[in-house]
Amino acid sequence: MMTDTVSDCLTRLRNGARARKASVSMPHSKLKEAVVGVLKQEGFVENFEVRRESGKAPVLEVTLRYGAGRASAIQGLRRVSRPGRRVYRASREFKPVLGGLGFSIVSTSKGVITDAEARRQNVGGEILCEVW
């Protein structure tokens, strides 16, 4: 049994990018789909799709994005809030990631969004991870 599915998702993305895989797959959950959706919106992954096969659990298939020279768009992923230590922030307390070069993914009452969008909407929430 896995207790931290978001951490597993980030690890699969990180390992797939380091191994120069075209895509990675993982068990589906709505939270993982929302996190990958934010990564797609910000341009860190090419695409994602949920595959549902009869008699099997749904699978989230993520196509990774690479730049010139097969350099991964994802340089780093760091889990912030974990099951043993939840991290919550108000909208005015979000700190820049890598001096503004990265962003945080935040779970709010308005959905899973970036820290910049959370500041714009003036909502706080749980900081799931940081991406750069």
N, CA, C and O atoms as a MOPAC input file, in Angstrom:
PM7 MOZYME 1SCF
protein

 N      0.82800 1    -1.18000 1     0.00000 1
 C      0.00000 1     0.00000 1     0.00000 1
 C      0.87900 1     1.25300 1     0.00000 1
 O      1.86300 1     1.33700 1     0.73600 1
 N      0.51300 1     2.20900 1    -0.82500 1
 C      1.27600 1     3.44000 1    -0.93000 1
 C      0.55500 1     4.54400 1    -0.16400 1
 O     -0.65700 1     4.71100 1    -0.30100 1
 N      1.30500 1     5.29900 1     0.64500 1
 C      0.66900 1     6.34900 1     1.43400 1
 C      0.78000 1     7.72800 1     0.78800 1
 O     -0.05700 1     8.59400 1     1.04700 1
 N      1.79000 1     7.94700 1    -0.04200 1
 C      1.97400 1     9.26000 1    -0.65300 1
 C      1.98500 1     9.12500 1    -2.17300 1
 O      3.04000 1     8.95800 1    -2.78500 1
 N      0.81600 1     9.19700 1    -2.76300 1
 C      0.69000 1     8.97900 1    -4.20400 1
 C      1.23800 1    10.14100 1    -5.02400 1
 O      1.71900 1     9.93000 1    -6.13800 1
 N      1.17500 1    11.36600 1    -4.49700 1
 C      1.70700 1    12.52000 1    -5.23000 1
 C      3.22600 1    12.41800 1    -5.30700 1
 O      3.81600 1    12.72100 1    -6.34400 1
 N      3.85500 1    11.99800 1    -4.22700 1
 C      5.30000 1    11.81000 1    -4.23400 1
 C      5.70100 1    10.73700 1    -5.24100 1
 O      6.71000 1    10.88300 1    -5.93100 1
 N      4.92500 1     9.66800 1    -5.33000 1
 C      5.17800 1     8.62200 1    -6.31900 1
 C      5.06100 1     9.18400 1    -7.73200 1
 O      5.87500 1     8.86000 1    -8.59700 1
 N      4.05800 1    10.02200 1    -7.97100 1
 C      3.86800 1    10.65300 1    -9.28200 1
 C      5.06800 1    11.50800 1    -9.65000 1
 O      5.57400 1    11.42100 1   -10.76900 1
 N      5.53300 1    12.34100 1    -8.71100 1
 C      6.67200 1    13.22000 1    -8.96800 1
 C      7.94200 1    12.40600 1    -9.21700 1
 O      8.74800 1    12.75700 1   -10.07800 1
 N      8.11800 1    11.32400 1    -8.46500 1
 C      9.28900 1    10.47200 1    -8.65200 1
 C      9.27300 1     9.81100 1   -10.01500 1
 O     10.31400 1     9.72100 1   -10.66600 1
 N      8.11700 1     9.34700 1   -10.46400 1
 C      8.01400 1     8.73700 1   -11.79300 1
 C      8.33100 1     9.75400 1   -12.89000 1
 O      9.00600 1     9.42400 1   -13.86500 1
 N      7.84500 1    10.99000 1   -12.73400 1
 C      8.14500 1    12.04100 1   -13.71300 1
 C      9.63800 1    12.37200 1   -13.71200 1
 O     10.24800 1    12.49800 1   -14.77400 1
 N     10.22100 1    12.51300 1   -12.53100 1
 C     11.64400 1    12.83800 1   -12.40000 1
 C     12.50800 1    11.72700 1   -13.00200 1
 O     13.43600 1    12.00700 1   -13.76000 1
 N     12.21100 1    10.47500 1   -12.66900 1
 C     12.98900 1     9.35400 1   -13.18900 1
 C     12.82200 1     9.20200 1   -14.69800 1
 O     13.78900 1     8.91800 1   -15.40500 1
 N     11.60200 1     9.39000 1   -15.19100 1
 C     11.35900 1     9.30500 1   -16.63600 1
 C     12.11500 1    10.37500 1   -17.40000 1
 O     12.64600 1    10.11300 1   -18.47900 1
 N     12.16700 1    11.58800 1   -16.84500 1
 C     12.88800 1    12.68600 1   -17.49800 1
 C     14.39200 1    12.41300 1   -17.49700 1
 O     15.06800 1    12.67400 1   -18.49200 1
 N     14.91300 1    11.89600 1   -16.39900 1
 C     16.35200 1    11.60000 1   -16.32600 1
 C     16.74400 1    10.46000 1   -17.26700 1
 O     17.84900 1    10.44700 1   -17.80800 1
 N     15.83100 1     9.50300 1   -17.45700 1
 C     16.09500 1     8.37200 1   -18.34700 1
 C     15.73500 1     8.69000 1   -19.79700 1
 O     15.85200 1     7.82700 1   -20.66800 1
 N     15.29300 1     9.93400 1   -20.06300 1
 C     14.92500 1    10.38800 1   -21.40300 1
 C     13.79600 1     9.55200 1   -22.01500 1
 O     13.79000 1     9.29700 1   -23.21900 1
 N     12.85600 1     9.13400 1   -21.19300 1
 C     11.69700 1     8.38100 1   -21.67800 1
 C     10.75800 1     9.32900 1   -22.41700 1
 O     10.67500 1    10.51300 1   -22.08900 1
 N     10.06300 1     8.81000 1   -23.39900 1
 C      9.07900 1     9.61500 1   -24.12800 1
 C      7.83900 1     9.84800 1   -23.27800 1
 O      7.24100 1    10.92400 1   -23.31200 1
 N      7.45900 1     8.82300 1   -22.51100 1
 C      6.28500 1     8.96100 1   -21.65700 1
 C      6.44100 1     8.06800 1   -20.42600 1
 O      7.22300 1     7.11800 1   -20.41900 1
 N      5.68200 1     8.39700 1   -19.39800 1
 C      5.64000 1     7.58300 1   -18.18900 1
 C      4.17200 1     7.31200 1   -17.85300 1
 O      3.29300 1     8.11400 1   -18.16800 1
 N      3.92700 1     6.18700 1   -17.22000 1
 C      2.56100 1     5.86300 1   -16.82000 1
 C      2.52700 1     5.58300 1   -15.33300 1
 O      3.51700 1     5.15500 1   -14.73900 1
 N      1.36300 1     5.83300 1   -14.73900 1
 C      1.17800 1     5.64800 1   -13.30600 1
 C     -0.28800 1     5.39700 1   -13.02600 1
 O     -1.13800 1     5.73200 1   -13.85100 1
 N     -0.60300 1     4.81300 1   -11.87600 1
 C     -2.01200 1     4.64400 1   -11.51900 1
 C     -2.70300 1     6.00800 1   -11.44100 1
 O     -2.10800 1     6.98800 1   -10.99400 1
 N     -3.94400 1     6.05800 1   -11.87300 1
 C     -4.68200 1     7.32200 1   -11.95400 1
 C     -5.31300 1     7.70100 1   -10.61800 1
 O     -5.79700 1     6.84300 1    -9.87900 1
 N     -5.29800 1     8.99000 1   -10.32400 1
 C     -6.11900 1     9.57300 1    -9.26200 1
 C     -6.44600 1    10.99800 1    -9.69800 1
 O     -5.73700 1    11.57800 1   -10.52100 1
 N     -7.50600 1    11.55200 1    -9.15500 1
 C     -7.91000 1    12.90300 1    -9.55100 1
 C     -6.86000 1    13.93500 1    -9.16000 1
 O     -6.63200 1    14.89700 1    -9.89300 1
 N     -6.21700 1    13.74200 1    -8.00400 1
 C     -5.19300 1    14.68600 1    -7.56300 1
 C     -3.97500 1    14.64100 1    -8.48000 1
 O     -3.44100 1    15.68800 1    -8.84500 1
 N     -3.52900 1    13.44100 1    -8.85600 1
 C     -2.39400 1    13.32700 1    -9.77700 1
 C     -2.74000 1    13.92700 1   -11.13500 1
 O     -1.90300 1    14.58200 1   -11.75700 1
 N     -3.95800 1    13.70800 1   -11.59200 1
 C     -4.39100 1    14.28200 1   -12.87000 1
 C     -4.37600 1    15.80900 1   -12.79900 1
 O     -3.99100 1    16.47000 1   -13.76300 1
 N     -4.79200 1    16.36900 1   -11.66500 1
 C     -4.78800 1    17.82200 1   -11.50400 1
 C     -3.36600 1    18.37400 1   -11.46900 1
 O     -3.10000 1    19.42100 1   -12.05800 1
 N     -2.44500 1    17.68200 1   -10.78200 1
 C     -1.05100 1    18.11900 1   -10.71800 1
 C     -0.42100 1    18.08200 1   -12.10900 1
 O      0.25600 1    19.03100 1   -12.50400 1
 N     -0.63400 1    17.00300 1   -12.85000 1
 C     -0.08900 1    16.88800 1   -14.20000 1
 C     -0.74800 1    17.91700 1   -15.12300 1
 O     -0.10100 1    18.42500 1   -16.03900 1
 N     -2.01600 1    18.22500 1   -14.89500 1
 C     -2.69600 1    19.26000 1   -15.67000 1
 C     -2.04400 1    20.62600 1   -15.48500 1
 O     -1.91800 1    21.38500 1   -16.44500 1
 N     -1.63100 1    20.94600 1   -14.26400 1
 C     -0.92500 1    22.20800 1   -14.01300 1
 C      0.43600 1    22.18800 1   -14.70300 1
 O      0.85900 1    23.19600 1   -15.26800 1
 N      1.12600 1    21.04100 1   -14.66000 1
 C      2.42000 1    20.93000 1   -15.34300 1
 C      2.26600 1    21.11800 1   -16.85200 1
 O      3.13000 1    21.71600 1   -17.49400 1
 N      1.17500 1    20.61200 1   -17.41800 1
 C      0.92000 1    20.79800 1   -18.85100 1
 C      0.61400 1    22.26000 1   -19.15900 1
 O      1.11200 1    22.81800 1   -20.13600 1
 N     -0.20100 1    22.86200 1   -18.32300 1
 C     -0.57300 1    24.26300 1   -18.50300 1
 C      0.65900 1    25.16800 1   -18.45600 1
 O      0.72600 1    26.16300 1   -19.17800 1
 N      1.62800 1    24.82700 1   -17.61300 1
 C      2.84800 1    25.63000 1   -17.48000 1
 C      3.93300 1    25.23700 1   -18.48300 1
 O      4.98600 1    25.87100 1   -18.53300 1
 N      3.68300 1    24.18600 1   -19.29100 1
 C      4.61300 1    23.82000 1   -20.34500 1
 C      5.71000 1    22.84500 1   -19.95000 1
 O      6.71400 1    22.73600 1   -20.65500 1
 N      5.54400 1    22.13500 1   -18.84500 1
 C      6.56800 1    21.19800 1   -18.40000 1
 C      6.34300 1    19.77800 1   -18.91000 1
 O      7.28200 1    18.98200 1   -18.94200 1
 N      5.13000 1    19.44800 1   -19.30300 1
 C      4.85700 1    18.16300 1   -19.94600 1
 C      4.10900 1    18.43900 1   -21.24600 1
 O      3.39500 1    19.43400 1   -21.37100 1
 N      4.28400 1    17.54300 1   -22.20500 1
 C      3.67500 1    17.71900 1   -23.52600 1
 C      2.17000 1    17.48700 1   -23.48800 1
 O      1.38700 1    18.30600 1   -23.96900 1
 N      1.78200 1    16.35800 1   -22.90800 1
 C      0.37200 1    15.98200 1   -22.88300 1
 C      0.16500 1    14.88900 1   -21.85000 1
 O      1.13000 1    14.30900 1   -21.35100 1
 N     -1.09300 1    14.60700 1   -21.52800 1
 C     -1.41700 1    13.47400 1   -20.66900 1
 C     -2.78600 1    12.95100 1   -21.05800 1
 O     -3.61500 1    13.67500 1   -21.60900 1
 N     -3.00500 1    11.68200 1   -20.76200 1
 C     -4.30900 1    11.08700 1   -21.04700 1
 C     -4.59600 1    10.00500 1   -20.01500 1
 O     -3.68700 1     9.36400 1   -19.48700 1
 N     -5.86600 1     9.82100 1   -19.74600 1
 C     -6.30500 1     8.77800 1   -18.82500 1
 C     -6.82000 1     7.61800 1   -19.67000 1
 O     -7.77900 1     7.75700 1   -20.42800 1
 N     -6.16100 1     6.47300 1   -19.52100 1
 C     -6.59000 1     5.27300 1   -20.25300 1
 C     -7.38400 1     4.38300 1   -19.32400 1
 O     -6.93000 1     4.00800 1   -18.24300 1
 N     -8.58100 1     4.05400 1   -19.77500 1
 C     -9.44200 1     3.15900 1   -19.00700 1
 C     -9.66000 1     1.89500 1   -19.82200 1
 O    -10.23700 1     1.94300 1   -20.90900 1
 N     -9.20000 1     0.76700 1   -19.29800 1
 C     -9.41100 1    -0.51500 1   -19.95500 1
 C    -10.39500 1    -1.31500 1   -19.10500 1
 O    -10.38400 1    -1.23200 1   -17.87700 1
 N    -11.23300 1    -2.07900 1   -19.76700 1
 C    -12.24600 1    -2.82800 1   -19.02300 1
 C    -11.58000 1    -3.85000 1   -18.10400 1
 O    -10.67700 1    -4.58100 1   -18.51200 1
 N    -12.04100 1    -3.88500 1   -16.86900 1
 C    -11.53300 1    -4.83500 1   -15.90000 1
 C    -10.23800 1    -4.42900 1   -15.23000 1
 O     -9.73800 1    -5.15900 1   -14.37500 1
 N     -9.67200 1    -3.26700 1   -15.59900 1
 C     -8.41800 1    -2.82000 1   -15.01300 1
 C     -8.59200 1    -1.41400 1   -14.44200 1
 O     -9.50300 1    -0.67700 1   -14.82100 1
 N     -7.71400 1    -1.07000 1   -13.54000 1
 C     -7.72900 1     0.26800 1   -12.96100 1
 C     -7.26100 1     1.27900 1   -14.00900 1
 O     -6.42500 1     0.93900 1   -14.84600 1
 N     -7.77600 1     2.51000 1   -13.98700 1
 C     -7.34500 1     3.51600 1   -14.96100 1
 C     -5.87100 1     3.86800 1   -14.78000 1
 O     -5.33100 1     3.80700 1   -13.67600 1
 N     -5.23400 1     4.23700 1   -15.89300 1
 C     -3.81100 1     4.57300 1   -15.90600 1
 C     -3.65200 1     5.98000 1   -16.46100 1
 O     -4.28800 1     6.34000 1   -17.45100 1
 N     -2.79900 1     6.77700 1   -15.81800 1
 C     -2.47800 1     8.12200 1   -16.27900 1
 C     -1.18400 1     8.04200 1   -17.08300 1
 O     -0.12900 1     7.70800 1   -16.54400 1
 N     -1.27300 1     8.35400 1   -18.38200 1
 C     -0.11900 1     8.30200 1   -19.29000 1
 C      0.32400 1     9.73900 1   -19.55700 1
 O     -0.45200 1    10.53800 1   -20.08200 1
 N      1.57100 1    10.07700 1   -19.19700 1
 C      2.09000 1    11.43700 1   -19.32400 1
 C      3.20700 1    11.45300 1   -20.36400 1
 O      4.17700 1    10.70400 1   -20.24800 1
 N      3.07200 1    12.30900 1   -21.38300 1
 C      4.10700 1    12.48600 1   -22.39400 1
 C      5.00600 1    13.62500 1   -21.94900 1
 O      4.54600 1    14.74900 1   -21.74900 1
 N      6.29700 1    13.33000 1   -21.79400 1
 C      7.24800 1    14.31900 1   -21.29300 1
 C      7.68700 1    15.26900 1   -22.40300 1
 O      7.64800 1    14.91500 1   -23.58200 1
 N      8.10300 1    16.46600 1   -22.02700 1
 C      8.54700 1    17.47900 1   -22.98300 1
 C     10.06200 1    17.63900 1   -22.87800 1
 O     10.62900 1    17.68200 1   -21.78600 1
 N     10.69200 1    17.72300 1   -24.03200 1
 C     12.13500 1    17.93300 1   -24.10700 1
 C     12.42400 1    19.10300 1   -25.01400 1
 O     11.65600 1    19.39300 1   -25.93200 1
 N     13.54100 1    19.78000 1   -24.75700 1
 C     13.95700 1    20.91200 1   -25.57600 1
 C     15.08600 1    20.52000 1   -26.50700 1
 O     15.22400 1    19.35900 1   -26.89300 1
 N     15.88100 1    21.49900 1   -26.85500 1
 C     17.02300 1    21.26600 1   -27.74200 1
 C     18.02900 1    20.34100 1   -27.05900 1
 O     18.30600 1    20.47600 1   -25.86800 1
 N     18.56500 1    19.40700 1   -27.82800 1
 C     19.53700 1    18.46800 1   -27.27800 1
 C     18.93900 1    17.49700 1   -26.28400 1
 O     19.64400 1    16.97800 1   -25.41900 1
 N     17.64400 1    17.24700 1   -26.39800 1
 C     16.91600 1    16.34100 1   -25.51000 1
 C     17.04000 1    16.72900 1   -24.03200 1
 O     17.03600 1    15.86000 1   -23.16000 1
 N     17.14800 1    18.02800 1   -23.75400 1
 C     17.16600 1    18.51400 1   -22.37300 1
 C     15.73000 1    18.53900 1   -21.86900 1
 O     14.83900 1    19.06900 1   -22.53300 1
 N     15.51400 1    17.97100 1   -20.70800 1
 C     14.16900 1    17.88100 1   -20.14800 1
 C     13.66100 1    19.25900 1   -19.74300 1
 O     14.42700 1    20.09300 1   -19.25900 1
 N     12.38500 1    19.49200 1   -19.93900 1
 C     11.76600 1    20.73900 1   -19.49100 1
 C     11.72300 1    20.77200 1   -17.96600 1
 O     11.77300 1    21.84600 1   -17.36700 1
 N     11.63000 1    19.60700 1   -17.33800 1
 C     11.60600 1    19.51200 1   -15.88000 1
 C     13.04000 1    19.38800 1   -15.38200 1
 O     13.68500 1    18.35800 1   -15.57500 1
 N     13.53200 1    20.43300 1   -14.74600 1
 C     14.88000 1    20.39600 1   -14.18000 1
 C     14.84000 1    19.88700 1   -12.74100 1
 O     15.79300 1    19.26300 1   -12.27400 1
 N     13.74700 1    20.15200 1   -12.04200 1
 C     13.64400 1    19.70900 1   -10.65900 1
 C     12.21100 1    19.67300 1   -10.17500 1
 O     11.38400 1    20.49200 1   -10.57600 1
 N     11.92900 1    18.71900 1    -9.31300 1
 C     10.62700 1    18.57400 1    -8.64600 1
 C     10.92000 1    18.30000 1    -7.17500 1
 O     11.76600 1    17.46500 1    -6.85500 1
 N     10.23000 1    18.99600 1    -6.28300 1
 C     10.44200 1    18.74900 1    -4.85900 1
 C      9.11200 1    18.71200 1    -4.13900 1
 O      8.32800 1    19.65700 1    -4.22600 1
 N      8.85700 1    17.64000 1    -3.43800 1
 C      7.63400 1    17.50400 1    -2.64300 1
 C      7.77900 1    18.37200 1    -1.40600 1
 O      8.79100 1    18.28600 1    -0.71000 1
 N      6.79300 1    19.20400 1    -1.11800 1
 C      6.85000 1    20.08900 1     0.04600 1
 C      5.99000 1    19.52800 1     1.16800 1
 O      6.50900 1    19.21200 1     2.23900 1
 N      4.70200 1    19.39900 1     0.94700 1
 C      3.78300 1    18.89000 1     1.94600 1
 C      3.71900 1    17.37200 1     1.83300 1
 O      3.43700 1    16.83200 1     0.76300 1
 N      3.98000 1    16.69400 1     2.93500 1
 C      3.99400 1    15.23100 1     2.94600 1
 C      2.94900 1    14.73700 1     3.93600 1
 O      2.43200 1    15.52500 1     4.72800 1
 N      2.62900 1    13.44800 1     3.90500 1
 C      1.64600 1    12.94000 1     4.87500 1
 C      2.06800 1    13.15600 1     6.32900 1
 O      1.21300 1    13.34100 1     7.19500 1
 N      3.35900 1    13.13400 1     6.60600 1
 C      3.83100 1    13.32800 1     7.97500 1
 C      3.99500 1    14.77800 1     8.37000 1
 O      4.10200 1    15.08400 1     9.55700 1
 N      4.01500 1    15.68300 1     7.39500 1
 C      4.21200 1    17.10400 1     7.67200 1
 C      3.50500 1    17.92500 1     6.60700 1
 O      4.07600 1    18.21700 1     5.55600 1
 N      2.28700 1    18.29000 1     6.87700 1
 C      1.50500 1    19.09600 1     5.93800 1
 C      1.94700 1    20.54800 1     6.02900 1
 O      2.20200 1    21.05800 1     7.12000 1
 N      2.03900 1    21.21800 1     4.87500 1
 C      2.47900 1    22.60900 1     4.81600 1
 C      1.37200 1    23.43300 1     4.16500 1
 O      1.04200 1    23.23800 1     2.99600 1
 N      0.80500 1    24.35300 1     4.93900 1
 C     -0.25600 1    25.22500 1     4.45600 1
 C      0.23800 1    26.66700 1     4.49300 1
 O      0.98800 1    27.04000 1     5.39500 1
 N     -0.17000 1    27.47400 1     3.53100 1
 C      0.20600 1    28.88400 1     3.47900 1
 C     -0.99200 1    29.72100 1     3.05200 1
 O     -1.84300 1    29.27400 1     2.28400 1
 N     -1.03600 1    30.93300 1     3.56100 1
 C     -2.01000 1    31.91600 1     3.09000 1
 C     -1.48600 1    32.49200 1     1.77400 1
 O     -0.30800 1    32.33600 1     1.45200 1
 N     -2.34900 1    33.14900 1     1.02600 1
 C     -1.96000 1    33.64300 1    -0.30300 1
 C     -0.80500 1    34.62900 1    -0.23900 1
 O      0.01300 1    34.66400 1    -1.15900 1
 N     -0.71000 1    35.42400 1     0.80200 1
 C      0.36000 1    36.41600 1     0.90300 1
 C      1.67200 1    35.81700 1     1.41900 1
 O      2.68700 1    36.51300 1     1.45600 1
 N      1.67100 1    34.53600 1     1.81900 1
 C      2.86400 1    33.90200 1     2.38500 1
 C      3.62800 1    33.02100 1     1.40000 1
 O      4.62500 1    32.41100 1     1.78600 1
 N      3.19300 1    32.93100 1     0.13900 1
 C      3.89900 1    32.10300 1    -0.83900 1
 C      5.24600 1    32.73500 1    -1.16400 1
 O      5.32900 1    33.92800 1    -1.45500 1
 N      6.30200 1    31.92000 1    -1.11100 1
 C      7.64100 1    32.41200 1    -1.40700 1
 C      8.02400 1    32.01100 1    -2.82400 1
 O      7.59600 1    30.95900 1    -3.30000 1
 N      8.82600 1    32.83300 1    -3.51300 1
 C      9.25200 1    32.47200 1    -4.87100 1
 C     10.13700 1    31.22600 1    -4.86500 1
 O     10.91600 1    31.01000 1    -3.93600 1
 N     10.00900 1    30.41800 1    -5.90400 1
 C     10.81800 1    29.21300 1    -6.06400 1
 C     11.98100 1    29.55200 1    -6.97400 1
 O     11.77400 1    30.02000 1    -8.09400 1
 N     13.19900 1    29.32200 1    -6.51300 1
 C     14.42500 1    29.62300 1    -7.25700 1
 C     14.43800 1    31.07100 1    -7.76200 1
 O     14.76900 1    31.33200 1    -8.91800 1
 N     14.08200 1    31.97800 1    -6.90200 1
 C     14.11200 1    33.39600 1    -7.26900 1
 C     13.12500 1    33.76100 1    -8.36300 1
 O     13.33500 1    34.73300 1    -9.08800 1
 N     12.05800 1    32.99800 1    -8.48800 1
 C     11.03800 1    33.28400 1    -9.49300 1
 C     11.16500 1    32.45000 1   -10.74800 1
 O     10.33700 1    32.58600 1   -11.64900 1
 N     12.17500 1    31.58600 1   -10.84800 1
 C     12.34400 1    30.74100 1   -12.03100 1
 C     11.43300 1    29.52100 1   -12.00600 1
 O     11.18200 1    28.91900 1   -13.05000 1
 N     10.94100 1    29.15300 1   -10.84500 1
 C     10.05100 1    28.00900 1   -10.71100 1
 C      8.71500 1    28.44600 1   -10.14500 1
 O      8.42300 1    29.63800 1   -10.04600 1
 N      7.91400 1    27.46900 1    -9.77900 1
 C      6.61300 1    27.76300 1    -9.18500 1
 C      6.21000 1    26.63000 1    -8.24600 1
 O      6.76000 1    25.53000 1    -8.29600 1
 N      5.23900 1    26.92900 1    -7.39300 1
 C      4.67800 1    25.92900 1    -6.49300 1
 C      3.32200 1    25.50300 1    -7.01700 1
 O      2.60000 1    26.29700 1    -7.62100 1
 N      2.97800 1    24.24400 1    -6.78100 1
 C      1.63700 1    23.74800 1    -7.08600 1
 C      0.90000 1    23.66600 1    -5.76700 1
 O      1.36500 1    23.02700 1    -4.82300 1
 N     -0.26000 1    24.32300 1    -5.70300 1
 C     -0.99900 1    24.47800 1    -4.45900 1
 C     -2.38600 1    23.87300 1    -4.59900 1
 O     -3.06800 1    24.09300 1    -5.60000 1
 N     -2.80500 1    23.10800 1    -3.58900 1
 C     -4.16100 1    22.57900 1    -3.53700 1
 C     -5.00400 1    23.54700 1    -2.72000 1
 O     -4.78600 1    23.70700 1    -1.51900 1
 N     -5.96800 1    24.19400 1    -3.37400 1
 C     -6.80100 1    25.20100 1    -2.72900 1
 C     -8.26500 1    24.78400 1    -2.78300 1
 O     -8.61300 1    23.74300 1    -3.33900 1
 N     -9.10500 1    25.61400 1    -2.19900 1
 C    -10.54200 1    25.37800 1    -2.27900 1
 C    -11.06000 1    25.61300 1    -3.69500 1
 O    -12.17100 1    25.19500 1    -4.02200 1
 N    -10.26600 1    26.27700 1    -4.54000 1
 C    -10.63700 1    26.53400 1    -5.93200 1
 C     -9.98100 1    25.55500 1    -6.89100 1
 O    -10.02000 1    25.75500 1    -8.10500 1
 N     -9.37600 1    24.49400 1    -6.35400 1
 C     -8.73800 1    23.48500 1    -7.18500 1
 C     -7.22700 1    23.50800 1    -7.03600 1
 O     -6.68600 1    24.25000 1    -6.21600 1
 N     -6.55200 1    22.69700 1    -7.82900 1
 C     -5.09000 1    22.63000 1    -7.83100 1
 C     -4.58000 1    23.64700 1    -8.83800 1
 O     -4.85400 1    23.54200 1   -10.03300 1
 N     -3.82700 1    24.64200 1    -8.34200 1
 C     -3.37400 1    25.75800 1    -9.16900 1
 C     -1.93400 1    26.11700 1    -8.79600 1
 O     -1.38400 1    25.57800 1    -7.83500 1
 N     -1.32800 1    27.02900 1    -9.55900 1
 C      0.01700 1    27.50200 1    -9.24400 1
 C     -0.04600 1    28.54000 1    -8.12800 1
 O     -1.11500 1    29.06400 1    -7.81600 1
 N      1.10800 1    28.83100 1    -7.53200 1
 C      1.14400 1    29.83400 1    -6.46900 1
 C      0.80200 1    31.22600 1    -6.99600 1
 O      0.18700 1    32.02100 1    -6.28400 1
 N      1.18700 1    31.52700 1    -8.22000 1
 C      0.86600 1    32.83500 1    -8.80500 1
 C     -0.64100 1    32.99700 1    -8.97900 1
 O     -1.19800 1    34.05900 1    -8.69900 1
 N     -1.29300 1    31.93500 1    -9.44300 1
 C     -2.75300 1    31.98600 1    -9.60400 1
 C     -3.44300 1    32.07600 1    -8.24300 1
 O     -4.46100 1    32.75400 1    -8.10800 1
 N     -2.89500 1    31.39800 1    -7.23500 1
 C     -3.47100 1    31.46900 1    -5.88600 1
 C     -3.35700 1    32.88600 1    -5.33200 1
 O     -4.28200 1    33.37800 1    -4.68500 1
 N     -2.22100 1    33.54300 1    -5.58400 1
 C     -2.07900 1    34.94500 1    -5.15100 1
 C     -3.07800 1    35.83400 1    -5.87000 1
 O     -3.67200 1    36.72300 1    -5.26000 1
 N     -3.27100 1    35.60000 1    -7.18000 1
 C     -4.23600 1    36.39800 1    -7.96000 1
 C     -5.65200 1    36.22100 1    -7.44100 1
 O     -6.41400 1    37.18500 1    -7.36400 1
 N     -6.00900 1    34.98200 1    -7.08300 1
 C     -7.35800 1    34.70000 1    -6.59100 1
 C     -7.48500 1    34.93400 1    -5.08700 1
 O     -8.57500 1    34.80400 1    -4.52800 1
 N     -6.37200 1    35.27900 1    -4.43000 1
 C     -6.32800 1    35.53600 1    -2.99400 1
 C     -6.82700 1    34.34300 1    -2.17100 1
 O     -7.64100 1    34.49800 1    -1.26100 1
 N     -6.32400 1    33.15000 1    -2.51200 1
 C     -6.65000 1    31.95200 1    -1.74300 1
 C     -5.36000 1    31.25800 1    -1.31300 1
 O     -4.37000 1    31.25000 1    -2.04500 1
 N     -5.38700 1    30.69200 1    -0.14200 1
 C     -4.25900 1    29.91800 1     0.36400 1
 C     -4.56500 1    28.44100 1     0.22300 1
 O     -5.62100 1    28.05900 1    -0.28200 1
 N     -3.63600 1    27.61600 1     0.67500 1
 C     -3.87100 1    26.18700 1     0.60300 1
 C     -2.62700 1    25.39200 1     0.94100 1
 O     -1.65800 1    25.92000 1     1.48900 1
 N     -2.67200 1    24.11300 1     0.60400 1
 C     -1.57400 1    23.19900 1     0.88300 1
 C     -0.59200 1    23.22500 1    -0.28000 1
 O     -0.98400 1    23.01900 1    -1.42900 1
 N      0.67900 1    23.47700 1     0.00900 1
 C      1.70600 1    23.49000 1    -1.01900 1
 C      2.11200 1    22.06000 1    -1.29600 1
 O      2.78500 1    21.43600 1    -0.47600 1
 N      1.71000 1    21.52800 1    -2.45000 1
 C      1.99000 1    20.13700 1    -2.78300 1
 C      3.45000 1    19.94200 1    -3.18600 1
 O      4.12200 1    19.04600 1    -2.67400 1
 N      3.94600 1    20.78100 1    -4.10600 1
 C      5.32100 1    20.58500 1    -4.59200 1
 C      5.82600 1    21.86800 1    -5.23100 1
 O      5.07500 1    22.81300 1    -5.47500 1
 N      7.13900 1    21.86500 1    -5.49700 1
 C      7.78300 1    22.95800 1    -6.20500 1
 C      8.39300 1    22.39700 1    -7.49000 1
 O      8.92300 1    21.28600 1    -7.50100 1
 N      8.31400 1    23.16800 1    -8.56300 1
 C      8.79000 1    22.73200 1    -9.88100 1
 C      9.67600 1    23.82700 1   -10.45200 1
 O      9.36100 1    25.01200 1   -10.33700 1
 N     10.79000 1    23.42800 1   -11.07100 1
 C     11.64300 1    24.37000 1   -11.78400 1
 C     12.30100 1    23.69800 1   -12.96000 1
 O     13.06300 1    24.33500 1   -13.68800 1

